[in-house]
């Protein structure tokens, strides 16, 4: 009965969901495309064999899935693999990273008749969800089709735990349908168990994001580019969220009073906000250049806006210090591991729940500092940019934390391979 009510509410919400997609399409027209897929309609012929599906909502989950999917493809080259997302940015990254080696579509909305089309098209033998993707009708349909469903790289913050507690009956029903959960940390796993996951189905395998593959070509490109900047102090504000660019630019203006040659590399999280970041910088009297323009950084440039997708491994090596976004606004911070893996001192705001375990490890090791506002951010940046030995110590500590946590991919792959699929 609870799932029926959920389905009815989802159906009633569909018009609002499509209005929201259309509205987001003002800045990113890709949101106005492929709506048929969101309803379970596909234009290509059905697959001739059953497949393994990996579901990664958007860019962050796609990047987390890369080492796991690549390992799976190497071990099972004949197995048909489908990667689903729900956002255009995630879709674009799947196509860039995997090309024709996998099939890619949007996962349809969690309504029975939408799922009918998906299951007819792909006949999944195993479905692997990334991080915290729990959908009542999808889980029930997988159980009916005898398709094991795994939740891997799973995380559950205290905030999300409280939200799931409000729908305790539905949550328990979903978790008991999962074949297994591979959690990032013990705290995440315990929250799943408290919500109803049978403990025997829980494994603590660590975060796949620690197994990130460093792109040496991007690093070499960045080093060549940075060598033209005559030793300027550089910091990056990576994956900033709405409302955060203003704080970052405020901090940079303060920093320039102490370090007039400092350069900010500003990389908004979502492409629809690239142009807005440029305008905000100009409104504050800052000299700004966009990466996509092809115009080089000059001594007069104060802000470089990284407005190309999939280039974080190019942008991070340009910097001496990394501020990781989503943390000065209450959205739970973005991927702190990526900056640490590239050997950067990490600075964040206080909102860390999306990467709590990794943040705790980096802070305990002395690799990461937390600031509360734009003023503290400016002061911390000045402190670190003026102390190369301090930066080196933090960078070494960051690399050590990453090295100590490598191995989640092999453990998670072993779990995936323990379930039946045609291979």
C-alpha positions as CSV (number, residue, x, y, z in Angstrom):
1,X,0.0,0.0,0.0
2,X,2.9,2.4,0.8
3,X,4.5,1.7,-2.5
4,X,1.2,2.3,-4.3
5,X,0.8,5.7,-2.6
6,X,4.4,6.5,-3.5
7,X,3.7,5.6,-7.2
8,X,0.5,7.8,-7.2
9,X,2.4,10.8,-5.8
10,X,5.2,10.3,-8.3
11,X,2.7,10.2,-11.1
12,X,1.0,13.4,-9.9
13,X,4.5,15.0,-9.7
14,X,5.4,14.2,-13.3
15,X,4.1,17.5,-14.8
16,X,6.1,19.5,-12.2
17,X,9.2,17.4,-13.0
18,X,8.9,18.1,-16.7
19,X,8.3,21.8,-16.0
20,X,11.5,21.8,-14.0
21,X,13.4,20.0,-16.8
22,X,12.1,22.6,-19.3
23,X,13.2,25.4,-16.9
24,X,16.7,24.0,-16.5
25,X,16.8,23.7,-20.3
26,X,17.1,27.5,-20.5
27,X,20.8,27.2,-19.6
28,X,21.4,23.7,-20.6
29,X,19.3,22.7,-23.7
30,X,20.1,19.0,-23.2
31,X,17.5,18.9,-20.4
32,X,14.9,19.3,-23.0
33,X,15.9,16.3,-25.0
34,X,15.4,12.5,-24.6
35,X,12.3,12.8,-22.5
36,X,11.0,9.6,-24.1
37,X,13.8,7.7,-22.4
38,X,12.8,9.1,-19.0
39,X,9.4,7.4,-19.6
40,X,10.9,4.1,-20.6
41,X,10.8,4.5,-24.4
42,X,13.9,3.6,-26.5
43,X,14.4,4.0,-30.2
44,X,17.1,1.3,-30.6
45,X,16.2,-2.5,-30.9
46,X,16.2,-4.5,-27.7
47,X,19.5,-6.1,-26.6
48,X,20.0,-9.6,-27.9
49,X,21.4,-10.8,-24.6
50,X,20.9,-9.9,-21.0
51,X,23.1,-7.3,-19.5
52,X,24.7,-5.9,-16.4
53,X,23.5,-2.4,-15.6
54,X,25.5,0.2,-13.7
55,X,23.4,3.2,-12.6
56,X,25.3,6.5,-11.9
57,X,23.0,9.5,-11.4
58,X,25.3,12.3,-12.6
59,X,28.9,13.3,-13.1
60,X,30.2,12.5,-9.6
61,X,28.8,9.0,-9.6
62,X,30.0,8.4,-13.1
63,X,33.5,9.3,-12.1
64,X,33.3,7.0,-9.0
65,X,32.1,4.2,-11.2
66,X,34.9,4.5,-13.8
67,X,37.5,2.2,-12.0
68,X,34.8,-0.4,-11.2
69,X,33.3,-0.5,-14.7
70,X,36.7,-0.5,-16.4
71,X,37.8,-3.4,-14.3
72,X,34.6,-5.2,-15.1
73,X,35.0,-4.6,-18.8
74,X,38.5,-6.0,-18.7
75,X,37.4,-9.1,-16.8
76,X,34.2,-9.7,-18.9
77,X,34.8,-8.4,-22.4
78,X,31.9,-10.4,-23.8
79,X,29.4,-9.2,-21.3
80,X,26.9,-6.6,-22.5
81,X,27.1,-3.5,-20.1
82,X,24.6,-0.7,-19.8
83,X,25.4,2.5,-17.9
84,X,22.4,4.7,-17.0
85,X,22.3,8.2,-15.7
86,X,19.6,10.8,-15.0
87,X,21.3,14.0,-16.0
88,X,22.7,15.3,-19.3
89,X,26.1,16.1,-17.7
90,X,26.4,12.5,-16.4
91,X,25.3,11.2,-19.9
92,X,28.0,13.3,-21.6
93,X,30.7,11.9,-19.3
94,X,29.6,8.3,-20.0
95,X,29.8,8.9,-23.7
96,X,33.2,10.6,-23.4
97,X,34.7,8.0,-21.1
98,X,33.3,4.8,-22.5
99,X,32.1,5.5,-26.0
100,X,30.7,2.4,-27.8
101,X,32.1,0.0,-25.3
102,X,28.9,0.3,-23.3
103,X,25.3,1.0,-24.0
104,X,24.0,4.2,-22.4
105,X,20.5,5.5,-21.7
106,X,18.6,7.4,-19.0
107,X,17.1,5.3,-16.3
108,X,13.4,5.9,-16.5
109,X,11.3,7.4,-13.8
110,X,10.4,5.0,-11.0
111,X,6.9,4.1,-12.2
112,X,5.8,0.6,-13.1
113,X,4.8,1.3,-16.7
114,X,8.1,3.3,-17.3
115,X,10.1,0.4,-15.9
116,X,8.3,-2.0,-18.2
117,X,10.0,-0.4,-21.2
118,X,13.4,-0.5,-19.6
119,X,13.2,-4.2,-18.7
120,X,11.8,-5.2,-22.1
121,X,14.7,-3.3,-23.8
122,X,17.6,-4.5,-21.7
123,X,16.6,-7.6,-19.7
124,X,19.1,-6.9,-16.9
125,X,20.7,-9.9,-15.2
126,X,22.3,-7.7,-12.5
127,X,21.8,-4.1,-11.5
128,X,24.5,-2.2,-9.7
129,X,23.5,1.2,-8.1
130,X,26.1,3.8,-7.1
131,X,26.1,5.5,-3.8
132,X,22.5,6.2,-2.5
133,X,20.1,5.3,-5.2
134,X,17.1,3.6,-3.7
135,X,13.9,3.4,-5.8
136,X,10.9,1.4,-4.5
137,X,9.4,0.3,-7.8
138,X,12.8,-0.5,-9.4
139,X,13.7,-2.7,-6.4
140,X,10.4,-4.5,-6.5
141,X,10.6,-5.1,-10.2
142,X,14.2,-6.4,-10.0
143,X,13.0,-8.9,-7.3
144,X,10.2,-10.0,-9.5
145,X,12.5,-10.5,-12.4
146,X,15.0,-12.3,-10.2
147,X,17.6,-9.7,-11.1
148,X,19.9,-9.2,-8.1
149,X,20.4,-5.5,-7.1
150,X,23.5,-4.2,-5.4
151,X,24.2,-0.8,-3.9
152,X,27.9,-0.1,-4.1
153,X,30.1,2.7,-3.0
154,X,27.2,3.3,-0.7
155,X,27.1,6.2,1.7
156,X,24.3,7.5,4.0
157,X,24.9,10.7,5.8
158,X,23.2,11.5,9.2
159,X,21.0,14.0,7.3
160,X,19.9,11.4,4.7
161,X,19.4,8.8,7.5
162,X,17.0,11.1,9.2
163,X,15.1,11.6,6.0
164,X,14.8,7.9,5.4
165,X,13.6,7.4,9.0
166,X,10.5,9.5,8.2
167,X,9.4,6.8,5.7
168,X,10.7,3.9,7.8
169,X,8.3,1.3,6.4
170,X,9.1,2.0,2.7
171,X,12.8,2.3,3.5
172,X,12.9,-1.1,5.3
173,X,11.0,-2.7,2.4
174,X,13.6,-1.3,-0.1
175,X,16.6,-2.3,1.9
176,X,15.4,-5.9,2.4
177,X,15.1,-6.3,-1.4
178,X,18.7,-5.5,-1.9
179,X,21.0,-8.5,-2.5
180,X,24.0,-6.6,-0.9
181,X,25.3,-3.2,0.1
182,X,29.0,-2.3,-0.2
183,X,29.4,0.7,2.0
184,X,32.2,3.3,2.0
185,X,32.6,3.4,5.8
186,X,31.4,1.6,8.9
187,X,29.2,4.6,9.9
188,X,27.4,4.4,6.6
189,X,26.9,0.7,6.9
190,X,25.5,1.0,10.4
191,X,23.0,3.5,9.3
192,X,21.8,1.1,6.6
193,X,21.4,-1.7,9.1
194,X,19.5,0.6,11.5
195,X,17.1,1.3,8.7
196,X,16.4,-2.3,8.0
197,X,19.2,-3.8,5.9
198,X,20.0,-7.4,7.1
199,X,23.5,-7.2,8.5
200,X,24.6,-10.3,6.6
201,X,24.1,-8.4,3.4
202,X,26.5,-5.6,4.4
203,X,30.1,-5.3,3.4
204,X,32.5,-2.3,4.2
205,X,34.7,-2.0,1.1
206,X,35.7,1.6,1.2
207,X,35.3,4.4,-1.4
208,X,35.9,3.8,-5.1
209,X,36.9,7.4,-5.4
210,X,40.2,6.6,-3.6
211,X,41.1,4.5,-6.7
212,X,40.9,7.4,-9.0
213,X,43.3,7.1,-12.0
214,X,45.5,10.2,-12.3
215,X,45.5,11.4,-15.9
216,X,49.2,12.1,-16.6
217,X,48.5,13.8,-19.9
218,X,46.3,16.4,-18.2
219,X,48.9,16.9,-15.5
220,X,51.6,17.5,-18.2
221,X,49.4,19.9,-20.0
222,X,48.7,21.8,-16.8
223,X,52.4,22.0,-15.9
224,X,53.2,23.4,-19.4
225,X,50.4,25.9,-19.1
226,X,51.3,27.0,-15.5
227,X,55.0,27.4,-16.4
228,X,54.0,30.5,-18.5
229,X,52.5,32.2,-15.4
230,X,55.9,33.2,-13.9
231,X,55.4,31.7,-10.5
232,X,52.1,33.3,-9.6
233,X,50.3,31.9,-6.5
234,X,47.3,30.0,-7.8
235,X,44.3,28.6,-6.0
236,X,41.3,26.7,-7.3
237,X,37.7,26.8,-6.2
238,X,36.5,23.5,-7.6
239,X,32.9,22.3,-8.1
240,X,31.3,25.4,-6.6
241,X,27.6,25.3,-6.0
242,X,24.9,27.9,-6.3
243,X,25.5,30.8,-3.8
244,X,29.1,29.8,-3.3
245,X,30.7,31.6,-6.3
246,X,29.9,35.0,-4.6
247,X,31.7,33.9,-1.4
248,X,34.7,32.6,-3.4
249,X,35.0,35.8,-5.4
250,X,34.7,37.8,-2.1
251,X,37.6,35.8,-0.6
252,X,39.7,36.3,-3.8
253,X,39.2,40.1,-3.6
254,X,40.4,40.0,0.0
255,X,43.4,37.8,-1.0
256,X,44.5,40.2,-3.7
257,X,45.1,42.9,-1.1
258,X,47.8,40.7,0.4
259,X,48.9,38.8,-2.7
260,X,48.2,41.1,-5.8
261,X,49.4,38.5,-8.3
262,X,47.2,35.7,-7.0
263,X,45.1,33.9,-9.6
264,X,41.8,32.1,-9.0
265,X,40.8,29.1,-11.1
266,X,37.0,29.0,-10.6
267,X,35.2,25.8,-11.7
268,X,31.4,25.8,-11.1
269,X,29.9,22.4,-10.5
270,X,27.2,22.7,-13.2
271,X,27.8,23.9,-16.8
272,X,24.6,26.1,-16.8
273,X,26.4,28.3,-14.2
274,X,29.6,28.9,-16.2
275,X,28.4,32.1,-17.8
276,X,27.0,33.3,-14.4
277,X,30.4,32.9,-12.8
278,X,32.0,35.0,-15.5
279,X,29.4,37.8,-14.9
280,X,29.8,37.7,-11.2
281,X,33.5,38.1,-11.5
282,X,33.1,41.0,-13.9
283,X,30.6,42.7,-11.6
284,X,33.2,42.6,-8.8
285,X,35.7,44.4,-11.0
286,X,37.9,41.3,-11.6
287,X,39.7,40.6,-14.8
288,X,38.4,37.2,-16.0
289,X,39.2,34.8,-18.8
290,X,37.2,31.7,-19.8
291,X,39.1,28.5,-20.7
292,X,36.8,27.8,-23.6
293,X,37.6,31.1,-25.2
294,X,41.1,30.1,-26.1
295,X,42.4,33.4,-24.7
296,X,45.5,32.9,-22.6
297,X,46.0,34.0,-19.0
298,X,48.0,37.3,-18.9
299,X,49.6,39.0,-15.9
300,X,46.5,41.1,-15.6
301,X,44.1,38.1,-15.4
302,X,42.7,37.6,-11.9
303,X,40.2,34.8,-12.5
304,X,40.3,31.9,-14.9
305,X,36.8,30.2,-15.2
306,X,37.2,26.5,-16.0
307,X,34.2,26.2,-18.3
308,X,34.9,22.8,-19.9
309,X,33.6,19.5,-18.7
310,X,35.7,16.6,-17.5
311,X,38.9,18.6,-17.1
312,X,39.3,18.6,-13.3
313,X,42.5,16.7,-13.7
314,X,43.7,19.6,-15.8
315,X,42.5,22.4,-13.5
316,X,43.7,20.9,-10.2
317,X,47.4,20.7,-11.1
318,X,47.3,24.4,-12.0
319,X,46.8,25.2,-8.3
320,X,48.9,25.4,-5.2
321,X,45.9,25.1,-2.9
322,X,42.5,23.6,-3.5
323,X,39.2,24.8,-2.1
324,X,36.5,22.1,-2.7
325,X,33.1,23.5,-3.2
326,X,29.7,22.6,-1.9
327,X,31.0,23.1,1.5
328,X,30.5,26.9,2.2
329,X,26.8,26.3,1.4
330,X,24.7,23.5,3.0
331,X,25.0,21.0,0.2
332,X,27.5,18.5,1.7
333,X,30.7,19.3,-0.3
334,X,32.0,17.8,-3.4
335,X,34.8,15.2,-4.0
336,X,37.7,16.1,-1.6
337,X,39.5,12.9,-2.6
338,X,40.3,14.0,-6.1
339,X,42.3,17.0,-4.9
340,X,44.0,14.9,-2.3
341,X,45.0,12.3,-4.8
342,X,46.7,15.0,-6.9
343,X,48.7,16.1,-3.9
344,X,47.0,19.4,-3.0
345,X,46.4,21.0,0.4
346,X,42.7,21.0,0.8
347,X,40.5,23.7,2.2
348,X,36.7,23.4,2.6
349,X,33.8,25.0,4.4
350,X,32.0,23.2,7.2
351,X,29.3,21.3,5.2
352,X,31.0,17.9,4.6
353,X,28.3,15.3,5.0
354,X,28.7,13.9,1.4
355,X,32.3,13.0,2.0
356,X,32.3,12.8,5.8
357,X,34.6,9.8,6.2
358,X,37.2,11.0,3.7
359,X,37.0,14.5,5.2
360,X,37.6,13.1,8.7
361,X,40.6,11.1,7.5
362,X,42.1,14.1,5.7
363,X,41.6,16.4,8.7
364,X,43.1,13.9,11.1
365,X,46.2,13.6,8.9
366,X,46.6,17.3,8.7
367,X,45.9,17.4,5.0
368,X,42.7,19.5,5.1
369,X,41.6,22.7,6.8
370,X,38.0,23.9,7.4
371,X,37.0,27.5,7.3
372,X,33.6,29.0,8.2
373,X,33.2,31.9,5.7
374,X,34.7,34.0,3.0
375,X,36.9,36.0,5.4
376,X,38.4,32.8,6.9
377,X,38.9,31.4,3.5
378,X,40.9,34.4,2.4
379,X,43.0,34.3,5.5
380,X,43.7,30.6,5.2
381,X,44.6,30.9,1.5
382,X,47.1,33.7,2.3
383,X,48.6,31.6,5.1
384,X,49.1,28.6,2.9
385,X,50.2,30.4,-0.3
386,X,52.9,32.2,1.7
387,X,54.2,29.0,3.3
388,X,55.5,26.5,0.8
389,X,56.8,24.1,3.4
390,X,53.4,24.0,5.1
391,X,51.7,23.3,1.7
392,X,54.2,20.5,1.0
393,X,53.5,18.8,4.4
394,X,49.7,19.0,3.8
395,X,50.2,17.6,0.2
396,X,52.3,14.7,1.5
397,X,49.7,13.9,4.1
398,X,46.9,14.0,1.5
399,X,48.7,11.5,-0.7
400,X,49.3,9.2,2.2
401,X,45.6,9.2,3.1
402,X,44.7,8.3,-0.5
403,X,47.4,5.6,-0.7
404,X,46.2,4.0,2.6
405,X,42.6,3.7,1.3
406,X,43.2,2.3,-2.2
407,X,41.6,-1.1,-3.0
408,X,37.9,-0.6,-2.9
409,X,37.6,-1.4,-6.6
410,X,39.0,-4.9,-6.4
411,X,36.8,-5.7,-3.3
412,X,33.7,-4.3,-4.9
413,X,34.4,-6.1,-8.2
414,X,34.6,-9.4,-6.3
415,X,31.2,-8.7,-4.8
416,X,29.7,-7.9,-8.2
417,X,31.2,-11.1,-9.7
418,X,29.7,-13.2,-6.9
419,X,26.2,-12.6,-8.3
420,X,24.8,-14.4,-11.4
421,X,25.1,-12.8,-14.8
422,X,25.9,-14.2,-18.3
423,X,29.6,-13.9,-18.7
